[in-house]
Amino acid sequence: MTRALDARWQDQRFSATALQEVFDNPLEGETPQSRLKQIGMMTLLYMMHQKGEKLTLANIKEMTGLTRNTVKESIDPLVARGILQESIVKNSVGRGTAWQYEFNPQIVERLQSGASTSQRASET
């Protein structure tokens, strides 16, 4: 039972963190629709991350059915905010390059520090 609650708390912490990061810090010229897309993208990326899938542009494109440009448009503001870090890596064939993303370690740390706090609270 405790593990199920831990996972649920982790998911809720992630949702709250995503909302706070995107809605509390709007980028110049950003629309509400863009912010909503970013929340959806963060949720998808978090699910992929939890499953151990690589957060590459190609994997995200395959998962969502969106075009490469549309995926990039949704992810670029998350990179600009510092939520995601992007890098160029070798593609799965090993000959070309691919965009790969990962959550900023500070975001992960915030989620983990929240986990420690909620675990202590549930133990008392």
C-alpha positions in Angstrom: 0.0 0.0 0.0 2.8 2.4 0.9 4.4 2.0 -2.6 1.1 2.8 -4.3 0.8 5.9 -2.2 4.4 6.9 -2.9 3.8 6.7 -6.7 0.6 8.7 -6.4 2.3 11.4 -4.3 5.2 11.5 -6.8 2.8 12.0 -9.7 0.9 14.7 -7.8 4.2 16.5 -6.9 5.3 16.3 -10.6 1.9 17.8 -11.7 2.2 20.6 -9.2 5.8 21.3 -10.1 4.9 21.4 -13.8 2.1 23.8 -13.3 4.1 26.0 -11.1 7.1 26.1 -13.4 5.0 26.9 -16.5 2.2 29.1 -15.2 4.2 31.1 -12.6 6.9 32.0 -15.1 5.4 32.9 -18.4 7.8 33.6 -21.3 7.5 36.9 -23.2 4.9 36.6 -26.0 3.7 33.2 -24.8 0.1 32.3 -25.2 -2.1 30.5 -22.7 -2.5 27.8 -25.3 1.3 27.3 -25.5 1.5 27.0 -21.7 -1.2 24.3 -21.7 0.6 22.4 -24.5 3.8 22.5 -22.4 2.0 21.0 -19.4 0.7 18.2 -21.6 4.2 17.6 -23.1 5.7 17.6 -19.6 3.2 14.9 -18.5 4.0 12.8 -21.5 7.8 13.2 -21.0 7.5 12.3 -17.3 5.6 9.1 -18.2 8.3 8.2 -20.8 11.0 9.0 -18.2 9.3 6.8 -15.6 9.2 3.9 -18.1 12.9 4.4 -18.8 12.4 5.4 -22.4 14.8 7.8 -24.0 13.4 11.3 -24.5 14.4 11.8 -28.1 12.6 13.9 -30.6 11.9 10.7 -32.7 10.5 8.8 -29.7 8.3 11.7 -28.7 7.1 12.1 -32.3 6.3 8.4 -32.5 4.4 8.5 -29.2 2.3 11.6 -30.0 1.8 11.3 -33.7 2.8 15.0 -34.0 5.2 16.3 -36.6 8.8 16.9 -35.7 8.4 20.6 -35.9 5.3 20.6 -33.6 7.1 18.5 -31.0 10.1 20.8 -31.1 7.8 23.9 -30.8 6.3 22.4 -27.6 9.6 21.4 -26.1 11.7 24.5 -26.9 9.9 26.7 -24.2 10.6 23.9 -21.7 14.3 24.1 -22.6 14.1 27.9 -22.4 12.7 27.7 -18.9 15.4 25.3 -17.8 13.0 22.5 -17.1 14.6 20.3 -19.8 18.2 20.1 -21.0 18.8 19.2 -24.6 21.7 17.5 -26.3 22.6 16.1 -29.6 23.5 12.4 -29.6 24.1 9.7 -32.1 20.8 8.3 -33.5 19.8 4.7 -32.9 21.6 3.6 -36.2 24.7 5.3 -35.0 25.3 7.3 -38.2 23.3 10.5 -37.8 22.3 12.7 -34.9 19.3 13.0 -32.7 17.9 15.5 -30.3 17.7 14.0 -26.8 16.2 15.6 -23.7 16.4 15.1 -20.0 14.9 16.8 -17.0 17.0 19.4 -15.3 18.6 17.8 -12.2 17.2 20.6 -10.1 13.7 19.6 -11.1 14.4 16.0 -10.2 16.0 17.0 -6.9 12.9 19.0 -6.0 10.7 16.0 -6.7 12.9 13.7 -4.7 13.2 16.1 -1.7 9.4 16.3 -1.7 9.3 12.5 -1.7 11.5 12.4 1.5 9.2 15.0 3.1 6.0 13.1 2.3 7.4 9.7 3.3 8.4 11.1 6.7 4.9 12.6 7.1 3.2 9.4 6.2 5.4 7.4 8.7 4.2 9.5 11.6 
